[in-house]
Amino acid sequence: MPRIINPELCVSCGSCADVCPVSAISAGDAAYQINADECIDCGACEGTCPNGAISEA
């Protein structure tokens, strides 16, 4: 199951996008977003988020 980013917790630091091996994460209007069609559910992004904004969908 792909990961999601909680926009209320995301501070748009970009640390998650930097570690995504398939570039499934991009900056959105208010927070970063994960493209569910591209996400391979590796979990690399979840461990880098300083606010715990990333979780399983």
PDBQT receptor file of N, H, CA, C and O in Angstrom, charges set to zero:
ATOM      1  N   MET A   1       0.853  -1.177   0.000  1.00  0.00    +0.000 N 
ATOM      2  CA  MET A   1       0.000   0.000   0.000  1.00  0.00    +0.000 C 
ATOM      3  C   MET A   1       0.903   1.246   0.000  1.00  0.00    +0.000 C 
ATOM      4  O   MET A   1       1.788   1.352   0.848  1.00  0.00    +0.000 OA
ATOM      5  N   PRO A   2       0.701   2.166  -0.911  1.00  0.00    +0.000 N 
ATOM      6  CA  PRO A   2       1.549   3.372  -0.984  1.00  0.00    +0.000 C 
ATOM      7  C   PRO A   2       1.445   4.236   0.269  1.00  0.00    +0.000 C 
ATOM      8  O   PRO A   2       0.466   4.154   1.011  1.00  0.00    +0.000 OA
ATOM      9  N   ARG A   3       2.420   5.030   0.488  1.00  0.00    +0.000 N 
ATOM     10  H   ARG A   3       3.215   5.097  -0.115  1.00  0.00    +0.000 HD
ATOM     11  CA  ARG A   3       2.451   5.952   1.615  1.00  0.00    +0.000 C 
ATOM     12  C   ARG A   3       1.666   7.219   1.266  1.00  0.00    +0.000 C 
ATOM     13  O   ARG A   3       1.457   7.524   0.091  1.00  0.00    +0.000 OA
ATOM     14  N   ILE A   4       1.232   7.955   2.296  1.00  0.00    +0.000 N 
ATOM     15  H   ILE A   4       1.401   7.708   3.250  1.00  0.00    +0.000 HD
ATOM     16  CA  ILE A   4       0.580   9.249   2.113  1.00  0.00    +0.000 C 
ATOM     17  C   ILE A   4       1.257  10.268   3.012  1.00  0.00    +0.000 C 
ATOM     18  O   ILE A   4       1.894   9.907   4.001  1.00  0.00    +0.000 OA
ATOM     19  N   ILE A   5       1.120  11.520   2.674  1.00  0.00    +0.000 N 
ATOM     20  H   ILE A   5       0.602  11.814   1.870  1.00  0.00    +0.000 HD
ATOM     21  CA  ILE A   5       1.678  12.604   3.471  1.00  0.00    +0.000 C 
ATOM     22  C   ILE A   5       0.522  13.401   4.066  1.00  0.00    +0.000 C 
ATOM     23  O   ILE A   5      -0.361  13.866   3.346  1.00  0.00    +0.000 OA
ATOM     24  N   ASN A   6       0.540  13.551   5.370  1.00  0.00    +0.000 N 
ATOM     25  H   ASN A   6       1.258  13.173   5.955  1.00  0.00    +0.000 HD
ATOM     26  CA  ASN A   6      -0.472  14.343   6.066  1.00  0.00    +0.000 C 
ATOM     27  C   ASN A   6      -0.106  15.816   5.876  1.00  0.00    +0.000 C 
ATOM     28  O   ASN A   6       0.904  16.270   6.414  1.00  0.00    +0.000 OA
ATOM     29  N   PRO A   7      -0.911  16.571   5.120  1.00  0.00    +0.000 N 
ATOM     30  CA  PRO A   7      -0.562  17.971   4.849  1.00  0.00    +0.000 C 
ATOM     31  C   PRO A   7      -0.547  18.852   6.089  1.00  0.00    +0.000 C 
ATOM     32  O   PRO A   7       0.083  19.909   6.086  1.00  0.00    +0.000 OA
ATOM     33  N   GLU A   8      -1.232  18.434   7.147  1.00  0.00    +0.000 N 
ATOM     34  H   GLU A   8      -1.744  17.575   7.150  1.00  0.00    +0.000 HD
ATOM     35  CA  GLU A   8      -1.235  19.226   8.380  1.00  0.00    +0.000 C 
ATOM     36  C   GLU A   8       0.084  19.104   9.139  1.00  0.00    +0.000 C 
ATOM     37  O   GLU A   8       0.434  19.983   9.926  1.00  0.00    +0.000 OA
ATOM     38  N   LEU A   9       0.813  18.015   8.901  1.00  0.00    +0.000 N 
ATOM     39  H   LEU A   9       0.529  17.301   8.261  1.00  0.00    +0.000 HD
ATOM     40  CA  LEU A   9       2.098  17.807   9.575  1.00  0.00    +0.000 C 
ATOM     41  C   LEU A   9       3.300  18.150   8.700  1.00  0.00    +0.000 C 
ATOM     42  O   LEU A   9       4.386  18.418   9.214  1.00  0.00    +0.000 OA
ATOM     43  N   CYS A  10       3.113  18.142   7.395  1.00  0.00    +0.000 N 
ATOM     44  H   CYS A  10       2.231  17.924   6.978  1.00  0.00    +0.000 HD
ATOM     45  CA  CYS A  10       4.211  18.402   6.455  1.00  0.00    +0.000 C 
ATOM     46  C   CYS A  10       4.651  19.863   6.535  1.00  0.00    +0.000 C 
ATOM     47  O   CYS A  10       3.828  20.776   6.479  1.00  0.00    +0.000 OA
ATOM     48  N   VAL A  11       5.968  20.068   6.668  1.00  0.00    +0.000 N 
ATOM     49  H   VAL A  11       6.637  19.326   6.714  1.00  0.00    +0.000 HD
ATOM     50  CA  VAL A  11       6.527  21.424   6.706  1.00  0.00    +0.000 C 
ATOM     51  C   VAL A  11       7.241  21.769   5.395  1.00  0.00    +0.000 C 
ATOM     52  O   VAL A  11       7.961  22.765   5.322  1.00  0.00    +0.000 OA
ATOM     53  N   SER A  12       7.042  20.951   4.371  1.00  0.00    +0.000 N 
ATOM     54  H   SER A  12       6.458  20.142   4.430  1.00  0.00    +0.000 HD
ATOM     55  CA  SER A  12       7.607  21.167   3.035  1.00  0.00    +0.000 C 
ATOM     56  C   SER A  12       9.132  21.302   3.039  1.00  0.00    +0.000 C 
ATOM     57  O   SER A  12       9.691  22.148   2.342  1.00  0.00    +0.000 OA
ATOM     58  N   CYS A  13       9.795  20.458   3.831  1.00  0.00    +0.000 N 
ATOM     59  H   CYS A  13       9.341  19.771   4.398  1.00  0.00    +0.000 HD
ATOM     60  CA  CYS A  13      11.261  20.508   3.884  1.00  0.00    +0.000 C 
ATOM     61  C   CYS A  13      11.897  19.782   2.707  1.00  0.00    +0.000 C 
ATOM     62  O   CYS A  13      13.025  20.097   2.328  1.00  0.00    +0.000 OA
ATOM     63  N   GLY A  14      11.189  18.808   2.116  1.00  0.00    +0.000 N 
ATOM     64  H   GLY A  14      10.272  18.552   2.424  1.00  0.00    +0.000 HD
ATOM     65  CA  GLY A  14      11.696  18.099   0.951  1.00  0.00    +0.000 C 
ATOM     66  C   GLY A  14      12.598  16.918   1.258  1.00  0.00    +0.000 C 
ATOM     67  O   GLY A  14      13.114  16.292   0.332  1.00  0.00    +0.000 OA
ATOM     68  N   SER A  15      12.803  16.595   2.519  1.00  0.00    +0.000 N 
ATOM     69  H   SER A  15      12.383  17.104   3.271  1.00  0.00    +0.000 HD
ATOM     70  CA  SER A  15      13.690  15.478   2.845  1.00  0.00    +0.000 C 
ATOM     71  C   SER A  15      13.155  14.167   2.285  1.00  0.00    +0.000 C 
ATOM     72  O   SER A  15      13.941  13.296   1.911  1.00  0.00    +0.000 OA
ATOM     73  N   CYS A  16      11.853  14.009   2.220  1.00  0.00    +0.000 N 
ATOM     74  H   CYS A  16      11.214  14.716   2.523  1.00  0.00    +0.000 HD
ATOM     75  CA  CYS A  16      11.253  12.790   1.685  1.00  0.00    +0.000 C 
ATOM     76  C   CYS A  16      11.506  12.660   0.182  1.00  0.00    +0.000 C 
ATOM     77  O   CYS A  16      11.809  11.573  -0.309  1.00  0.00    +0.000 OA
ATOM     78  N   ALA A  17      11.383  13.749  -0.528  1.00  0.00    +0.000 N 
ATOM     79  H   ALA A  17      11.137  14.632  -0.129  1.00  0.00    +0.000 HD
ATOM     80  CA  ALA A  17      11.584  13.725  -1.981  1.00  0.00    +0.000 C 
ATOM     81  C   ALA A  17      13.029  13.402  -2.332  1.00  0.00    +0.000 C 
ATOM     82  O   ALA A  17      13.301  12.758  -3.345  1.00  0.00    +0.000 OA
ATOM     83  N   ASP A  18      13.944  13.848  -1.497  1.00  0.00    +0.000 N 
ATOM     84  H   ASP A  18      13.723  14.371  -0.673  1.00  0.00    +0.000 HD
ATOM     85  CA  ASP A  18      15.372  13.616  -1.748  1.00  0.00    +0.000 C 
ATOM     86  C   ASP A  18      15.749  12.138  -1.689  1.00  0.00    +0.000 C 
ATOM     87  O   ASP A  18      16.697  11.723  -2.357  1.00  0.00    +0.000 OA
ATOM     88  N   VAL A  19      15.030  11.339  -0.907  1.00  0.00    +0.000 N 
ATOM     89  H   VAL A  19      14.261  11.677  -0.364  1.00  0.00    +0.000 HD
ATOM     90  CA  VAL A  19      15.393   9.927  -0.746  1.00  0.00    +0.000 C 
ATOM     91  C   VAL A  19      14.537   8.966  -1.564  1.00  0.00    +0.000 C 
ATOM     92  O   VAL A  19      14.827   7.771  -1.604  1.00  0.00    +0.000 OA
ATOM     93  N   CYS A  20      13.500   9.460  -2.211  1.00  0.00    +0.000 N 
ATOM     94  H   CYS A  20      13.264  10.432  -2.179  1.00  0.00    +0.000 HD
ATOM     95  CA  CYS A  20      12.616   8.578  -2.980  1.00  0.00    +0.000 C 
ATOM     96  C   CYS A  20      13.354   8.027  -4.209  1.00  0.00    +0.000 C 
ATOM     97  O   CYS A  20      13.774   8.799  -5.070  1.00  0.00    +0.000 OA
ATOM     98  N   PRO A  21      13.515   6.692  -4.296  1.00  0.00    +0.000 N 
ATOM     99  CA  PRO A  21      14.272   6.111  -5.407  1.00  0.00    +0.000 C 
ATOM    100  C   PRO A  21      13.553   6.164  -6.752  1.00  0.00    +0.000 C 
ATOM    101  O   PRO A  21      14.184   5.957  -7.789  1.00  0.00    +0.000 OA
ATOM    102  N   VAL A  22      12.258   6.434  -6.759  1.00  0.00    +0.000 N 
ATOM    103  H   VAL A  22      11.745   6.602  -5.917  1.00  0.00    +0.000 HD
ATOM    104  CA  VAL A  22      11.510   6.469  -8.019  1.00  0.00    +0.000 C 
ATOM    105  C   VAL A  22      10.915   7.843  -8.305  1.00  0.00    +0.000 C 
ATOM    106  O   VAL A  22      10.099   7.984  -9.216  1.00  0.00    +0.000 OA
ATOM    107  N   SER A  23      11.312   8.852  -7.542  1.00  0.00    +0.000 N 
ATOM    108  H   SER A  23      11.975   8.738  -6.803  1.00  0.00    +0.000 HD
ATOM    109  CA  SER A  23      10.842  10.228  -7.728  1.00  0.00    +0.000 C 
ATOM    110  C   SER A  23       9.317  10.337  -7.713  1.00  0.00    +0.000 C 
ATOM    111  O   SER A  23       8.730  11.043  -8.533  1.00  0.00    +0.000 OA
ATOM    112  N   ALA A  24       8.679   9.629  -6.770  1.00  0.00    +0.000 N 
ATOM    113  H   ALA A  24       9.156   9.056  -6.104  1.00  0.00    +0.000 HD
ATOM    114  CA  ALA A  24       7.225   9.641  -6.669  1.00  0.00    +0.000 C 
ATOM    115  C   ALA A  24       6.713  10.788  -5.802  1.00  0.00    +0.000 C 
ATOM    116  O   ALA A  24       5.502  10.964  -5.665  1.00  0.00    +0.000 OA
ATOM    117  N   ILE A  25       7.619  11.568  -5.217  1.00  0.00    +0.000 N 
ATOM    118  H   ILE A  25       8.603  11.425  -5.328  1.00  0.00    +0.000 HD
ATOM    119  CA  ILE A  25       7.221  12.639  -4.306  1.00  0.00    +0.000 C 
ATOM    120  C   ILE A  25       7.547  13.989  -4.928  1.00  0.00    +0.000 C 
ATOM    121  O   ILE A  25       8.649  14.206  -5.432  1.00  0.00    +0.000 OA
ATOM    122  N   SER A  26       6.577  14.885  -4.887  1.00  0.00    +0.000 N 
ATOM    123  H   SER A  26       5.682  14.708  -4.478  1.00  0.00    +0.000 HD
ATOM    124  CA  SER A  26       6.780  16.221  -5.453  1.00  0.00    +0.000 C 
ATOM    125  C   SER A  26       6.120  17.270  -4.566  1.00  0.00    +0.000 C 
ATOM    126  O   SER A  26       5.256  16.955  -3.747  1.00  0.00    +0.000 OA
ATOM    127  N   ALA A  27       6.535  18.504  -4.740  1.00  0.00    +0.000 N 
ATOM    128  H   ALA A  27       7.237  18.759  -5.405  1.00  0.00    +0.000 HD
ATOM    129  CA  ALA A  27       5.968  19.605  -3.967  1.00  0.00    +0.000 C 
ATOM    130  C   ALA A  27       4.565  19.905  -4.470  1.00  0.00    +0.000 C 
ATOM    131  O   ALA A  27       4.336  20.045  -5.671  1.00  0.00    +0.000 OA
ATOM    132  N   GLY A  28       3.629  20.000  -3.533  1.00  0.00    +0.000 N 
ATOM    133  H   GLY A  28       3.814  19.886  -2.557  1.00  0.00    +0.000 HD
ATOM    134  CA  GLY A  28       2.257  20.373  -3.858  1.00  0.00    +0.000 C 
ATOM    135  C   GLY A  28       2.028  21.822  -3.474  1.00  0.00    +0.000 C 
ATOM    136  O   GLY A  28       2.978  22.544  -3.171  1.00  0.00    +0.000 OA
ATOM    137  N   ASP A  29       0.793  22.246  -3.485  1.00  0.00    +0.000 N 
ATOM    138  H   ASP A  29       0.021  21.660  -3.731  1.00  0.00    +0.000 HD
ATOM    139  CA  ASP A  29       0.470  23.627  -3.141  1.00  0.00    +0.000 C 
ATOM    140  C   ASP A  29       0.790  23.952  -1.688  1.00  0.00    +0.000 C 
ATOM    141  O   ASP A  29       1.398  24.985  -1.405  1.00  0.00    +0.000 OA
ATOM    142  N   ALA A  30       0.388  23.083  -0.764  1.00  0.00    +0.000 N 
ATOM    143  H   ALA A  30      -0.105  22.244  -0.994  1.00  0.00    +0.000 HD
ATOM    144  CA  ALA A  30       0.585  23.354   0.667  1.00  0.00    +0.000 C 
ATOM    145  C   ALA A  30       1.542  22.374   1.328  1.00  0.00    +0.000 C 
ATOM    146  O   ALA A  30       2.041  22.642   2.421  1.00  0.00    +0.000 OA
ATOM    147  N   ALA A  31       1.805  21.241   0.682  1.00  0.00    +0.000 N 
ATOM    148  H   ALA A  31       1.400  21.023  -0.206  1.00  0.00    +0.000 HD
ATOM    149  CA  ALA A  31       2.657  20.206   1.259  1.00  0.00    +0.000 C 
ATOM    150  C   ALA A  31       3.161  19.305   0.134  1.00  0.00    +0.000 C 
ATOM    151  O   ALA A  31       2.668  19.367  -0.993  1.00  0.00    +0.000 OA
ATOM    152  N   TYR A  32       4.137  18.476   0.448  1.00  0.00    +0.000 N 
ATOM    153  H   TYR A  32       4.538  18.425   1.363  1.00  0.00    +0.000 HD
ATOM    154  CA  TYR A  32       4.604  17.503  -0.538  1.00  0.00    +0.000 C 
ATOM    155  C   TYR A  32       3.538  16.433  -0.727  1.00  0.00    +0.000 C 
ATOM    156  O   TYR A  32       2.718  16.197   0.161  1.00  0.00    +0.000 OA
ATOM    157  N   GLN A  33       3.555  15.784  -1.895  1.00  0.00    +0.000 N 
ATOM    158  H   GLN A  33       4.221  15.976  -2.616  1.00  0.00    +0.000 HD
ATOM    159  CA  GLN A  33       2.563  14.770  -2.234  1.00  0.00    +0.000 C 
ATOM    160  C   GLN A  33       3.261  13.552  -2.800  1.00  0.00    +0.000 C 
ATOM    161  O   GLN A  33       4.300  13.663  -3.450  1.00  0.00    +0.000 OA
ATOM    162  N   ILE A  34       2.677  12.379  -2.548  1.00  0.00    +0.000 N 
ATOM    163  H   ILE A  34       1.833  12.289  -2.020  1.00  0.00    +0.000 HD
ATOM    164  CA  ILE A  34       3.201  11.128  -3.091  1.00  0.00    +0.000 C 
ATOM    165  C   ILE A  34       2.264  10.648  -4.178  1.00  0.00    +0.000 C 
ATOM    166  O   ILE A  34       1.061  10.511  -3.957  1.00  0.00    +0.000 OA
ATOM    167  N   ASN A  35       2.818  10.391  -5.360  1.00  0.00    +0.000 N 
ATOM    168  H   ASN A  35       3.795  10.503  -5.540  1.00  0.00    +0.000 HD
ATOM    169  CA  ASN A  35       2.030   9.849  -6.464  1.00  0.00    +0.000 C 
ATOM    170  C   ASN A  35       1.856   8.356  -6.222  1.00  0.00    +0.000 C 
ATOM    171  O   ASN A  35       2.814   7.592  -6.340  1.00  0.00    +0.000 OA
ATOM    172  N   ALA A  36       0.644   7.936  -5.885  1.00  0.00    +0.000 N 
ATOM    173  H   ALA A  36      -0.135   8.557  -5.789  1.00  0.00    +0.000 HD
ATOM    174  CA  ALA A  36       0.363   6.539  -5.543  1.00  0.00    +0.000 C 
ATOM    175  C   ALA A  36       0.656   5.584  -6.694  1.00  0.00    +0.000 C 
ATOM    176  O   ALA A  36       0.984   4.421  -6.455  1.00  0.00    +0.000 OA
ATOM    177  N   ASP A  37       0.546   6.045  -7.925  1.00  0.00    +0.000 N 
ATOM    178  H   ASP A  37       0.279   6.989  -8.119  1.00  0.00    +0.000 HD
ATOM    179  CA  ASP A  37       0.808   5.192  -9.078  1.00  0.00    +0.000 C 
ATOM    180  C   ASP A  37       2.298   4.926  -9.263  1.00  0.00    +0.000 C 
ATOM    181  O   ASP A  37       2.675   3.911  -9.849  1.00  0.00    +0.000 OA
ATOM    182  N   GLU A  38       3.145   5.822  -8.772  1.00  0.00    +0.000 N 
ATOM    183  H   GLU A  38       2.838   6.646  -8.295  1.00  0.00    +0.000 HD
ATOM    184  CA  GLU A  38       4.590   5.673  -8.923  1.00  0.00    +0.000 C 
ATOM    185  C   GLU A  38       5.266   5.098  -7.683  1.00  0.00    +0.000 C 
ATOM    186  O   GLU A  38       6.350   4.523  -7.778  1.00  0.00    +0.000 OA
ATOM    187  N   CYS A  39       4.631   5.249  -6.517  1.00  0.00    +0.000 N 
ATOM    188  H   CYS A  39       3.750   5.715  -6.439  1.00  0.00    +0.000 HD
ATOM    189  CA  CYS A  39       5.205   4.800  -5.250  1.00  0.00    +0.000 C 
ATOM    190  C   CYS A  39       5.390   3.277  -5.255  1.00  0.00    +0.000 C 
ATOM    191  O   CYS A  39       4.472   2.536  -5.606  1.00  0.00    +0.000 OA
ATOM    192  N   ILE A  40       6.595   2.815  -4.858  1.00  0.00    +0.000 N 
ATOM    193  H   ILE A  40       7.341   3.417  -4.572  1.00  0.00    +0.000 HD
ATOM    194  CA  ILE A  40       6.871   1.379  -4.790  1.00  0.00    +0.000 C 
ATOM    195  C   ILE A  40       6.793   0.870  -3.347  1.00  0.00    +0.000 C 
ATOM    196  O   ILE A  40       7.133  -0.282  -3.076  1.00  0.00    +0.000 OA
ATOM    197  N   ASP A  41       6.353   1.714  -2.434  1.00  0.00    +0.000 N 
ATOM    198  H   ASP A  41       6.077   2.649  -2.654  1.00  0.00    +0.000 HD
ATOM    199  CA  ASP A  41       6.143   1.353  -1.033  1.00  0.00    +0.000 C 
ATOM    200  C   ASP A  41       7.408   0.818  -0.369  1.00  0.00    +0.000 C 
ATOM    201  O   ASP A  41       7.365  -0.174   0.360  1.00  0.00    +0.000 OA
ATOM    202  N   CYS A  42       8.519   1.475  -0.624  1.00  0.00    +0.000 N 
ATOM    203  H   CYS A  42       8.553   2.281  -1.215  1.00  0.00    +0.000 HD
ATOM    204  CA  CYS A  42       9.787   1.033  -0.029  1.00  0.00    +0.000 C 
ATOM    205  C   CYS A  42       9.963   1.549   1.395  1.00  0.00    +0.000 C 
ATOM    206  O   CYS A  42      10.713   0.967   2.179  1.00  0.00    +0.000 OA
ATOM    207  N   GLY A  43       9.270   2.647   1.735  1.00  0.00    +0.000 N 
ATOM    208  H   GLY A  43       8.661   3.120   1.098  1.00  0.00    +0.000 HD
ATOM    209  CA  GLY A  43       9.342   3.200   3.078  1.00  0.00    +0.000 C 
ATOM    210  C   GLY A  43      10.512   4.119   3.343  1.00  0.00    +0.000 C 
ATOM    211  O   GLY A  43      10.663   4.608   4.463  1.00  0.00    +0.000 OA
ATOM    212  N   ALA A  44      11.348   4.370   2.347  1.00  0.00    +0.000 N 
ATOM    213  H   ALA A  44      11.226   3.973   1.437  1.00  0.00    +0.000 HD
ATOM    214  CA  ALA A  44      12.525   5.225   2.546  1.00  0.00    +0.000 C 
ATOM    215  C   ALA A  44      12.142   6.624   2.999  1.00  0.00    +0.000 C 
ATOM    216  O   ALA A  44      12.850   7.226   3.806  1.00  0.00    +0.000 OA
ATOM    217  N   CYS A  45      11.052   7.141   2.500  1.00  0.00    +0.000 N 
ATOM    218  H   CYS A  45      10.477   6.652   1.844  1.00  0.00    +0.000 HD
ATOM    219  CA  CYS A  45      10.629   8.501   2.832  1.00  0.00    +0.000 C 
ATOM    220  C   CYS A  45      10.139   8.629   4.265  1.00  0.00    +0.000 C 
ATOM    221  O   CYS A  45      10.357   9.653   4.912  1.00  0.00    +0.000 OA
ATOM    222  N   GLU A  46       9.489   7.607   4.751  1.00  0.00    +0.000 N 
ATOM    223  H   GLU A  46       9.313   6.775   4.226  1.00  0.00    +0.000 HD
ATOM    224  CA  GLU A  46       8.869   7.670   6.077  1.00  0.00    +0.000 C 
ATOM    225  C   GLU A  46       9.899   7.929   7.178  1.00  0.00    +0.000 C 
ATOM    226  O   GLU A  46       9.640   8.690   8.109  1.00  0.00    +0.000 OA
ATOM    227  N   GLY A  47      11.043   7.305   7.069  1.00  0.00    +0.000 N 
ATOM    228  H   GLY A  47      11.254   6.687   6.312  1.00  0.00    +0.000 HD
ATOM    229  CA  GLY A  47      12.073   7.463   8.087  1.00  0.00    +0.000 C 
ATOM    230  C   GLY A  47      12.790   8.796   8.059  1.00  0.00    +0.000 C 
ATOM    231  O   GLY A  47      13.450   9.161   9.033  1.00  0.00    +0.000 OA
ATOM    232  N   THR A  48      12.675   9.533   6.963  1.00  0.00    +0.000 N 
ATOM    233  H   THR A  48      12.139   9.237   6.172  1.00  0.00    +0.000 HD
ATOM    234  CA  THR A  48      13.376  10.808   6.854  1.00  0.00    +0.000 C 
ATOM    235  C   THR A  48      12.529  12.002   7.243  1.00  0.00    +0.000 C 
ATOM    236  O   THR A  48      13.052  13.104   7.410  1.00  0.00    +0.000 OA
ATOM    237  N   CYS A  49      11.234  11.803   7.388  1.00  0.00    +0.000 N 
ATOM    238  H   CYS A  49      10.809  10.909   7.253  1.00  0.00    +0.000 HD
ATOM    239  CA  CYS A  49      10.337  12.924   7.707  1.00  0.00    +0.000 C 
ATOM    240  C   CYS A  49      10.532  13.350   9.164  1.00  0.00    +0.000 C 
ATOM    241  O   CYS A  49      10.323  12.547  10.073  1.00  0.00    +0.000 OA
ATOM    242  N   PRO A  50      10.927  14.599   9.394  1.00  0.00    +0.000 N 
ATOM    243  CA  PRO A  50      11.177  15.052  10.768  1.00  0.00    +0.000 C 
ATOM    244  C   PRO A  50       9.908  15.229  11.601  1.00  0.00    +0.000 C 
ATOM    245  O   PRO A  50       9.982  15.330  12.825  1.00  0.00    +0.000 OA
ATOM    246  N   ASN A  51       8.748  15.267  10.951  1.00  0.00    +0.000 N 
ATOM    247  H   ASN A  51       8.688  15.185   9.957  1.00  0.00    +0.000 HD
ATOM    248  CA  ASN A  51       7.501  15.498  11.679  1.00  0.00    +0.000 C 
ATOM    249  C   ASN A  51       6.578  14.293  11.704  1.00  0.00    +0.000 C 
ATOM    250  O   ASN A  51       5.474  14.373  12.242  1.00  0.00    +0.000 OA
ATOM    251  N   GLY A  52       7.006  13.187  11.135  1.00  0.00    +0.000 N 
ATOM    252  H   GLY A  52       7.903  13.121  10.698  1.00  0.00    +0.000 HD
ATOM    253  CA  GLY A  52       6.150  12.007  11.117  1.00  0.00    +0.000 C 
ATOM    254  C   GLY A  52       4.910  12.183  10.270  1.00  0.00    +0.000 C 
ATOM    255  O   GLY A  52       3.858  11.623  10.577  1.00  0.00    +0.000 OA
ATOM    256  N   ALA A  53       5.026  12.961   9.202  1.00  0.00    +0.000 N 
ATOM    257  H   ALA A  53       5.881  13.417   8.952  1.00  0.00    +0.000 HD
ATOM    258  CA  ALA A  53       3.873  13.259   8.354  1.00  0.00    +0.000 C 
ATOM    259  C   ALA A  53       3.562  12.151   7.362  1.00  0.00    +0.000 C 
ATOM    260  O   ALA A  53       2.511  12.188   6.722  1.00  0.00    +0.000 OA
ATOM    261  N   ILE A  54       4.439  11.169   7.213  1.00  0.00    +0.000 N 
ATOM    262  H   ILE A  54       5.293  11.139   7.733  1.00  0.00    +0.000 HD
ATOM    263  CA  ILE A  54       4.254  10.111   6.213  1.00  0.00    +0.000 C 
ATOM    264  C   ILE A  54       3.839   8.827   6.902  1.00  0.00    +0.000 C 
ATOM    265  O   ILE A  54       4.433   8.416   7.898  1.00  0.00    +0.000 OA
ATOM    266  N   SER A  55       2.789   8.190   6.344  1.00  0.00    +0.000 N 
ATOM    267  H   SER A  55       2.305   8.525   5.535  1.00  0.00    +0.000 HD
ATOM    268  CA  SER A  55       2.310   6.923   6.885  1.00  0.00    +0.000 C 
ATOM    269  C   SER A  55       1.721   6.087   5.755  1.00  0.00    +0.000 C 
ATOM    270  O   SER A  55       1.575   6.561   4.629  1.00  0.00    +0.000 OA
ATOM    271  N   GLU A  56       1.384   4.835   6.070  1.00  0.00    +0.000 N 
ATOM    272  H   GLU A  56       1.503   4.450   6.985  1.00  0.00    +0.000 HD
ATOM    273  CA  GLU A  56       0.733   3.997   5.074  1.00  0.00    +0.000 C 
ATOM    274  C   GLU A  56      -0.664   4.517   4.797  1.00  0.00    +0.000 C 
ATOM    275  O   GLU A  56      -1.343   5.012   5.696  1.00  0.00    +0.000 OA
ATOM    276  N   ALA A  57      -1.083   4.403   3.559  1.00  0.00    +0.000 N 
ATOM    277  H   ALA A  57      -0.531   4.000   2.829  1.00  0.00    +0.000 HD
ATOM    278  CA  ALA A  57      -2.421   4.877   3.162  1.00  0.00    +0.000 C 
ATOM    279  C   ALA A  57      -3.499   4.035   3.784  1.00  0.00    +0.000 C 
ATOM    280  O   ALA A  57      -4.683   4.286   3.563  1.00  0.00    +0.000 OA
TER     281      ALA A  57
